[in-house]
Amino acid sequence: MKYIRVILIWIIGIVFIIVGILKYVNMDVMSEEVFDRANYPKWFFYVVGTIEFFGGILLLMSAATSKRLGSILIGFVMLGAMGTHYILKDNYSHFIVPAIIFILAILMSLDFEKKEK
């Protein structure tokens, strides 16, 4: 179980680092379309990219506090994604990936509170 958790943490961390970078080089076209439809300001796109990038980096750090903070940041981004899809009245299929990542972020943040022997 520990290995599965480590693999999930690494996958989610790397994905969020990449997605955060893609927002800065304007290659995250799907997210940009959602932000445009929601009438979010352009600067908010970069704020979300920064939070995704640093959340991913914090997940990959070895300290439990850093991992917890990274999972909390990613959890907030996923809450925002689900809220945006709800406001835009998107199909419920758009909620699946953010909801799964949100649940994983919650589980990761709770799991780090336990001390390993």
Secondary structure, DSSP 8 states (H G I E B T S, - for coil): -HHHHHHHHHHHHHHHHHHHHHHHTT--HHHHHHHHHTT--HHHHHHHHHHHHHHHHHHHSSSHHHHHHHHHHHHHHHHHHHHHHHHTT--GGGGHHHHHHHHHHHHHHHHTTS---
